[in-house]
Amino acid sequence: MAKFLDVFLSSIGIFFVTFCWSYYVLRDVKCALWCAFVVGVCASYIVYKIVCKSSQSASTTKNNKKKIASFTNYLCFCENVANVCAELLKYYTFDVKKVQNDGIVATKSGVSYYVALLFDNDFVSIADVRRCVRRAKNTKADKLMVFCIGVKPTESQLANGELPTKFVDVATLYKLFEQADKLPILDKPVVKKSAYFAQFAFSKRRFGGYFASGMFLLVTSAMTFFPLYSIVWGTALLGLALYCLLNKKYNVVESVVSLE
């Protein structure tokens, strides 16, 4: 519902901008209305496509990529990574039975899991998959879960052919640790002070203020002695409002992930 409201408000704003400029140039109400209607319909379709696309895919910022890279190094060189992952499983209501350096045996809702820890290579190899499946079967696990840095589709299909398997890559692991508030202390990436202002000024939360101000200037432009200034500033504010609504750089979509 929220995205349809965003599209509606954006279309209304573009309609008013087009009408004000068309009427200012043509001095004909009918022509201005037709121009505004055509532009408004086209704009609503474009905005709808952009809003839907942005709501379906989460955007990973450069800052988050640095954090995930630091987290990956932590997992690769941490001496007690098995205990750290065991604590994560406990948070997500898994009953941890056995903790080893290369794997964890756990249960949840009567289902037994073998959680393999593979942080030696950037991608899980076929040999790694076979070894994990054998270990899972030795522990009589019902399902296999693999914590890893990355995995290719072929290896994922191979594992699922032998045992129900879920691969959890490092980006998903980072999100799981973050949700559980169990992230280890990592080197904080340097954030430029100017970025704080941009995140505040161009966030979607600023859309309403810019939109209302721009619409006020456009609506009242006909009652002022200098309508051109009101139209220019109203257009600028509505353009800024649309940027705040549609940009991905300062509007990261947060997603919730699960281990099940």
N, C-alpha and C positions, 0 to 999 in steps of 0.2 A: 504493500500500500504506500509506503514511504517513497519508493522510487517513482510511482505514478504521480504522486504529489509534486515531486521534484520536476518531472517532465512537464506537468501542467503549468507550474509557476514559471519555468524557463520559457515555455511557449508563449505565455501571456506577456512576459517581459520582452521577448523578441518581437512580438506583435506590436507592442506599444512603441518600441524603438523604431521599427520600420514605418509605422503610421506617422509618427512625429516628423521623421526625416522626409517622408514622401509628401506630407502635407506642407512642410516648410518649403520644399522645392517646387511642388506642382500647384499648390494652392487650390486643390480640388479634393473634396472630402471623399467622393466615390472612388476615384483612382487610388487615393491613399489607402482606403479600406481594402480594396482589392489587392493591392501590393502587399499590405500587411497580412492579409489572410493567406495568400499564397506562400509568402516567406515563413509565416508562422506554422503552417502545416508541414512544410519541408523541414523546418528546424525541429519541430516536435518529433518527427521520425528519426532524425539524426541524433538528437539528444537521447531518445529512448534507446537506440542501439548502443550508444556509448555507456549509458547508465546500466543497462542490462549486462553488457560485457564486463564492466568494472565490478559488478556485484557477483559475477560468477567466478572470477579469478582473483586470488589474493596477490597483492604486490609486495615483493621483498625489497626493502630499501637497501641502499649501499651500506648504511650503518648496521643493519641486521646481518648482512653478509659477513661483515667483519666480526660480529659477535659469534656467528655460527662457526667461522674459521677458528676463532680462539677456543670455542667449545670443543671443536674437533681435535685440536692439539691436546687439550686437557684429557679427553677420552683415550687418546693414543698413548700418552705418557703417564697417566695416573696409575699409581701402584695398586690401589684398592678399588679399581673401576667396578669389580664385581659387587662389592659392598655398596657402592654408590647406586648402581642399578637396582640392587635388591631393595634399597630404601625407596626407590621410585616405584617399584612394583607394589610394595606394601602400601604406599600412599593410594594407589589405584585399586586397593582392596584385594590384592593377590596374597595368598598364604604361602610365604616362602619356606620351602622344606630343606633345600640344600644349596649352598653357595660355593662355587669353585671359580678358579681364575678364568676359565673359558666358557662357563655356563652356569645357569641357575635353574633349579627344579622348583616349580611353584604350582599351586592349584587355585582355581577360582570357580565357584558355583558347581563343584563336583567335576570339573574338567581339569585334567593335568596338563601342564605346559613344560616344555624345555626351552629355556631362553638362552640362545647362543650369543656370545659376545665376540664380534669380529671387527676389530678396529685396526688391524695390521695393514690392510690394503685399502686403496680408494674404492675398489669395487669387489664384491664377493665373487669368487671364482667357482667354477663347477666343482672342483675338488673340495672347496670349503662347504658347498651345499651338501655334497655326499657325506662328508664327515659329520656335519650337523645332523643330518637325517639319521645316520647310524647311532649317534649319541642319544638322540631323542627316542629312538626305538629301544635302545638299551635301558633307558629309564622308564619305558612303557608309557611314554607321554601320548596324550590324545592329539595334541597340537604342538607345532614348532613355531617359535618366535625368534627372529634373528635381528639383533641390534647391530647395525653396521653403518659405515660411512655412506655407501651407495650400492645399488644393485641394478643389474641389467634385466630386462624382461625375460630373456631366455633362461637365466638361472632361477628366476622366480617361478616360471612355469615348471621347470624340472623338479623343484622342491614340492610344489603343490601336487604333482603327480604321484608322489610317494606318501606325503603326509600333509594335512591342512597346515599351511605355513603363512605367516605374516612377516614381511620384512619392514623394519622400522629404520629408516635412514636417519642421518645425523640432524637434518633440518627438523624432522618430526620429533626426534628425541629432544632437541633444544626446546621446542614448543611444549612438550610434555613436562620437562623439568621446570620451565617457566610457569606453566599453569599450576604446578604443584608447589611453587615457591621454593624449589630446592636447587636452583642453579648454583654451581660453585662460584667462588670469587674469581672472576676473570679480569684480564686487563681491559679496562674501559677504553673503547675507541675515542679518539679526540673528535669532538664535535665543534665546529666553528660557531662562534657566538652569533654570527649573522643568520645561521640556520634557525635559531630559536625564534627570531622575529618572523622569518618566512613561514615557519610552521604555525605560528599564531595568526599571521595575516592572511594566509592562503588556505587555511583549514576549512572543511565543509561547514563547520560551526559558524563561520563568518558569513555564510551565504545569506541568511535572513536579514542581517543588518545592511549589507550592500544592496540587496534586492529592494528592501523597503525604501532606502534612501534614493536609489535610482528611479523607482516608480514615482515617488513623490515629486522629484524634479521634472519628470516627463509629464505627469498629469498637470502640474501647475505651470508648465512652460507657456501655455496659452494665456495665462493671466499675468505674465510678467512683461516688463518693458523691453527686456533683452532675452527673447525666447531661445536664441541660438546658444547662449551660454548654458541655460538650463538643459537643453537637449544634449549638448556635448558632454556635460558632466553627468547627466542621467545615463547616457549611453556608456560612458566610461565605468560608472558604478555597476551597471547591469553586466557589462563585459567581465568585470572583476568578480561579480557574483557567480557567473557561469563558470569562470575558471576555478573558483573555490569548489564548486559542485562537481566538476568533471575531472579535475587533475588527479592523477594517481600518485604523484610525487609526495604530496603532503596529506594524502588520505589513504593510509595503508589499511587494507581490509583484514580485520582480525578473524582468524578461524580457530575453531575448537577441535582438537584432535583427541583420539581415544586409542587405547591399547587393544581394544576388542574389535 
